């Protein structure tokens, strides 16, 4: 290659850098398909959310964007697969609370660190959990349920989809915040944990909207209180736990896009900007509203301290559960 051609090539690369197009291994990013790992099965709320982003993100980046479902071992296969992927921006993952909980569970051998092995891209939504009872339950409000647990410690029961699940830990936090006791009944599947509450075999459960929405619509379940900091937009008449007297009480989950650690900052910022722009659209707000989820956009730069806080928070909650 002669000097003139070499200078032209370098000028071309420089122009791309000025325009903000990151370079990966000497190529403009993206130059091939991007994969979103979903650590859950097709048809779940996290899967539906990832699939919402594929088409608009593909158009904005002018490259195919596909979903790769890896649901084995409670999502461990997905998290491990993402952590071990090349840090080039072509593999990202949509994560939830299990990212932080799996290394703390003691039931699975995890080979990743939720802080050291992942780089933040963007948060897109938050999902406040809720205390749910059977439609014909005698408990008509959260204060009534709390009063019953105080009267008869360990008599009332709550269900979850397993020790260490968000449903389990949310109930542990509720008992701790109210100085009450209730008995944990652990199930192997979310559906069983919820349907037994609907059948009044279990007194209550703490769940995300996605799990309970069908039975809420069928008038088989009733929400006593939302455990997040704000009411569900789709059910504005239901109070938050804080509004019923539990000051500063907030137990919620969120969905974050992340990349393998050491992904170049320019790529993280590009992905963050495009994903955040999609998350701010009216279409995404409507998508979230239908599933009783709340849009919450946090960019790459601000998400890192959020990750650290979440990790510390869930470590404390797990420690609390172990001492319960």
KOLDREN-266818 format. One record per residue (C-alpha): residue number from 1; residue in one letter; x, y, z. Coordinates in steps of 0.001 Angstrom, whole numbers. Layout:
N
R	num	residuo	x	y	z
R	NUM	A	X	Y	Z
...
END
This chain:
324
R	num	residuo	x	y	z
R	1	X	0	0	0
R	2	X	1465	3383	-1010
R	3	X	1623	6378	1314
R	4	X	-1256	8192	-408
R	5	X	-3680	5297	78
R	6	X	-2513	4822	3654
R	7	X	-3178	8499	4431
R	8	X	-6659	8252	2857
R	9	X	-7467	5224	5004
R	10	X	-6287	6945	8182
R	11	X	-8323	10042	7318
R	12	X	-11380	7839	6829
R	13	X	-10905	6212	10242
R	14	X	-10397	9648	11810
R	15	X	-13594	10943	10217
R	16	X	-15577	8036	11659
R	17	X	-14145	8750	15093
R	18	X	-15116	12402	14852
R	19	X	-18654	11381	13895
R	20	X	-18814	9167	16973
R	21	X	-18701	5752	15282
R	22	X	-16582	3522	17583
R	23	X	-13923	1273	16137
R	24	X	-13748	-2399	17113
R	25	X	-10775	-4406	15929
R	26	X	-10273	-1804	13182
R	27	X	-13900	-1957	11987
R	28	X	-16751	459	12372
R	29	X	-19217	-682	15049
R	30	X	-21559	-2341	14403
R	31	X	-20547	-4295	11334
R	32	X	-22384	-7551	12136
R	33	X	-25436	-8751	14140
R	34	X	-25810	-7923	17831
R	35	X	-27084	-10590	20217
R	36	X	-29176	-9902	23314
R	37	X	-28891	-12761	25801
R	38	X	-32076	-13311	27807
R	39	X	-31494	-15483	30907
R	40	X	-35094	-16758	30788
R	41	X	-37486	-18705	28593
R	42	X	-39435	-17275	25641
R	43	X	-42744	-15740	26659
R	44	X	-41528	-14321	29978
R	45	X	-41691	-10599	30754
R	46	X	-37925	-10160	30403
R	47	X	-38004	-11994	27058
R	48	X	-40869	-9810	25787
R	49	X	-38950	-6696	26840
R	50	X	-35791	-7768	25007
R	51	X	-37814	-8558	21878
R	52	X	-39443	-5119	22011
R	53	X	-35995	-3571	21547
R	54	X	-34745	-5774	18698
R	55	X	-36550	-4104	15800
R	56	X	-36071	-414	16722
R	57	X	-32461	-1017	17816
R	58	X	-31768	-2831	14568
R	59	X	-33102	146	12598
R	60	X	-31142	2693	14622
R	61	X	-27844	782	14330
R	62	X	-28495	-541	10824
R	63	X	-27623	-4105	11801
R	64	X	-29625	-7199	12818
R	65	X	-30378	-7532	16545
R	66	X	-31481	-10961	17780
R	67	X	-32524	-12553	21088
R	68	X	-30652	-15564	22487
R	69	X	-32672	-17291	25244
R	70	X	-30500	-19066	27830
R	71	X	-32745	-20080	30706
R	72	X	-30839	-23004	32219
R	73	X	-29969	-23160	35920
R	74	X	-32250	-20276	36841
R	75	X	-30556	-17961	34355
R	76	X	-27018	-18884	35391
R	77	X	-26202	-20076	31868
R	78	X	-27203	-16692	30500
R	79	X	-25218	-14636	32994
R	80	X	-22135	-16827	32684
R	81	X	-22383	-16818	28901
R	82	X	-22582	-13030	28791
R	83	X	-19709	-12550	31245
R	84	X	-17487	-14830	29147
R	85	X	-18355	-13238	25791
R	86	X	-15864	-11042	23927
R	87	X	-16074	-7412	25144
R	88	X	-16784	-6031	21685
R	89	X	-20396	-4881	21966
R	90	X	-21827	-7691	19860
R	91	X	-23161	-9560	22905
R	92	X	-25223	-7777	25546
R	93	X	-27612	-9123	28138
R	94	X	-30878	-7984	29679
R	95	X	-30551	-8586	33399
R	96	X	-32740	-8607	36467
R	97	X	-32311	-9159	40197
R	98	X	-31081	-12786	39747
R	99	X	-27801	-11324	38459
R	100	X	-27094	-10304	42064
R	101	X	-28944	-13137	43825
R	102	X	-27446	-16195	42110
R	103	X	-23925	-15687	43528
R	104	X	-25488	-15334	46989
R	105	X	-27827	-18333	46825
R	106	X	-25296	-20997	47808
R	107	X	-27253	-23427	45624
R	108	X	-25402	-22821	42348
R	109	X	-21705	-22530	41599
R	110	X	-21314	-19117	40016
R	111	X	-18167	-18130	38183
R	112	X	-19018	-14474	37639
R	113	X	-19001	-11345	39764
R	114	X	-22015	-9070	39106
R	115	X	-19892	-5930	39437
R	116	X	-16460	-6917	38119
R	117	X	-17604	-8968	35129
R	118	X	-20274	-6664	33692
R	119	X	-20282	-3178	32197
R	120	X	-23461	-1058	32412
R	121	X	-25328	-117	29238
R	122	X	-28743	1200	30303
R	123	X	-31638	630	32678
R	124	X	-35003	672	30916
R	125	X	-37679	-134	33485
R	126	X	-38537	-880	37086
R	127	X	-41023	-3440	38380
R	128	X	-42415	-2854	41883
R	129	X	-43523	-6044	43603
R	130	X	-46905	-6248	45314
R	131	X	-48510	-8085	48225
R	132	X	-51234	-10278	46767
R	133	X	-54013	-12309	48413
R	134	X	-56968	-14352	47181
R	135	X	-59872	-12276	45900
R	136	X	-62108	-13466	48791
R	137	X	-59377	-13193	51469
R	138	X	-60449	-11795	54838
R	139	X	-57516	-9389	54637
R	140	X	-58703	-6283	52814
R	141	X	-55637	-4109	53345
R	142	X	-51939	-4433	54130
R	143	X	-52401	-3068	57698
R	144	X	-54979	-5841	58313
R	145	X	-52528	-8485	57100
R	146	X	-49756	-7032	59264
R	147	X	-52038	-6935	62299
R	148	X	-52891	-10612	61803
R	149	X	-49209	-11560	61596
R	150	X	-48577	-9659	64835
R	151	X	-51468	-11390	66609
R	152	X	-50457	-14872	65533
R	153	X	-46727	-15128	64740
R	154	X	-45870	-17912	62253
R	155	X	-49552	-18760	61704
R	156	X	-49975	-16959	58393
R	157	X	-48214	-18383	55354
R	158	X	-46622	-16838	52294
R	159	X	-45460	-18536	49108
R	160	X	-42525	-18036	46766
R	161	X	-40947	-19741	43779
R	162	X	-37970	-20847	45850
R	163	X	-35630	-19847	48654
R	164	X	-33735	-16742	47632
R	165	X	-36258	-15678	44990
R	166	X	-37461	-12073	44942
R	167	X	-40862	-13244	46194
R	168	X	-39206	-14895	49195
R	169	X	-36903	-11981	49978
R	170	X	-39647	-9378	49592
R	171	X	-41720	-11189	52227
R	172	X	-38685	-11429	54517
R	173	X	-38192	-7662	54221
R	174	X	-41900	-7111	54929
R	175	X	-41711	-9200	58109
R	176	X	-38551	-7404	59210
R	177	X	-39975	-3928	58562
R	178	X	-43164	-4703	60493
R	179	X	-41618	-6818	63291
R	180	X	-43859	-9734	62337
R	181	X	-43441	-13414	61539
R	182	X	-45018	-15623	58882
R	183	X	-44215	-19076	57509
R	184	X	-42497	-19459	54167
R	185	X	-43853	-22146	51829
R	186	X	-41415	-22693	48986
R	187	X	-42527	-23946	45566
R	188	X	-40516	-25089	42565
R	189	X	-42528	-23013	40090
R	190	X	-43949	-19493	40108
R	191	X	-47358	-20612	38846
R	192	X	-47826	-23037	41755
R	193	X	-46817	-20392	44297
R	194	X	-49406	-18002	42877
R	195	X	-52296	-20384	42179
R	196	X	-52218	-21723	45748
R	197	X	-52716	-18160	46980
R	198	X	-55642	-17752	44578
R	199	X	-57087	-21005	45971
R	200	X	-56673	-19666	49539
R	201	X	-54315	-22486	50517
R	202	X	-51639	-19823	51183
R	203	X	-52386	-16461	52802
R	204	X	-50289	-14151	50620
R	205	X	-47377	-13776	48240
R	206	X	-45162	-10937	46986
R	207	X	-44909	-10994	43205
R	208	X	-44199	-8903	40130
R	209	X	-47178	-7925	37936
R	210	X	-46233	-10319	35130
R	211	X	-46809	-13345	37329
R	212	X	-50150	-12328	38832
R	213	X	-51761	-10242	36078
R	214	X	-53837	-13075	34490
R	215	X	-55366	-14058	37842
R	216	X	-55903	-10405	38775
R	217	X	-57827	-9930	35538
R	218	X	-59791	-13113	36245
R	219	X	-60760	-11752	39684
R	220	X	-58987	-14630	41451
R	221	X	-56404	-12436	43183
R	222	X	-56395	-9022	44839
R	223	X	-53496	-6611	45432
R	224	X	-53227	-5188	48951
R	225	X	-50324	-2826	48315
R	226	X	-47572	-2035	45859
R	227	X	-44131	-2457	47400
R	228	X	-42442	194	45248
R	229	X	-42133	3940	45711
R	230	X	-45030	4765	43381
R	231	X	-48422	3303	42496
R	232	X	-48971	1105	39462
R	233	X	-50237	3333	36662
R	234	X	-52606	604	35473
R	235	X	-54101	255	38986
R	236	X	-53925	3763	40458
R	237	X	-56341	3000	43320
R	238	X	-53956	549	44997
R	239	X	-51770	2261	47627
R	240	X	-48057	1789	48081
R	241	X	-46759	133	51229
R	242	X	-45348	3499	52295
R	243	X	-48796	5067	51969
R	244	X	-50211	2446	54343
R	245	X	-47677	3384	57023
R	246	X	-44412	1643	56111
R	247	X	-42115	4641	55745
R	248	X	-39564	4512	52900
R	249	X	-40501	899	52124
R	250	X	-39463	-41	48584
R	251	X	-38877	-3523	47198
R	252	X	-38755	-3601	43438
R	253	X	-36916	-5213	40572
R	254	X	-35518	-3634	37434
R	255	X	-34284	-4590	33992
R	256	X	-30857	-3427	32864
R	257	X	-28948	-3955	29646
R	258	X	-25319	-4874	30356
R	259	X	-22251	-5899	28400
R	260	X	-19156	-7934	29301
R	261	X	-16583	-6047	31356
R	262	X	-13939	-4138	29394
R	263	X	-16288	-3340	26517
R	264	X	-14957	-42	25070
R	265	X	-16559	3054	26581
R	266	X	-17438	4442	23149
R	267	X	-19486	1326	22374
R	268	X	-21196	1377	25768
R	269	X	-22145	5005	25263
R	270	X	-23457	4377	21743
R	271	X	-25585	1410	22854
R	272	X	-26739	3344	25916
R	273	X	-27833	6335	23851
R	274	X	-29791	4241	21342
R	275	X	-31427	1955	23928
R	276	X	-32298	4916	26168
R	277	X	-33876	6739	23219
R	278	X	-36082	3709	22500
R	279	X	-37019	3415	26187
R	280	X	-38249	7026	26161
R	281	X	-40683	6481	23284
R	282	X	-44454	6464	23696
R	283	X	-44500	2921	22298
R	284	X	-42290	1591	25072
R	285	X	-44306	3414	27709
R	286	X	-47449	1767	26359
R	287	X	-45702	-1627	26351
R	288	X	-44702	-1198	29996
R	289	X	-48127	86	31026
R	290	X	-49853	-3030	29671
R	291	X	-47593	-5223	31817
R	292	X	-47780	-2923	34850
R	293	X	-44129	-1965	34620
R	294	X	-42665	1533	34996
R	295	X	-40281	3131	32515
R	296	X	-37049	4109	34256
R	297	X	-34165	5200	32059
R	298	X	-30643	5321	33482
R	299	X	-27703	5747	31115
R	300	X	-24390	3925	31128
R	301	X	-22460	6483	33187
R	302	X	-25066	6662	35967
R	303	X	-25850	2957	36028
R	304	X	-22519	1814	37498
R	305	X	-23147	3283	40987
R	306	X	-26722	1914	40768
R	307	X	-25288	-1565	40179
R	308	X	-23041	-1257	43215
R	309	X	-25954	-111	45392
R	310	X	-28180	-2962	44165
R	311	X	-25477	-5514	44892
R	312	X	-24985	-4228	48440
R	313	X	-28739	-4004	48988
R	314	X	-29497	-7581	47960
R	315	X	-26549	-8925	49949
R	316	X	-28079	-7357	53059
R	317	X	-31518	-8765	52254
R	318	X	-30104	-12277	51724
R	319	X	-28260	-12028	55047
R	320	X	-31518	-10953	56659
R	321	X	-33310	-13965	55129
R	322	X	-30679	-16354	56427
R	323	X	-31152	-15012	59924
R	324	X	-34943	-15150	59748
END
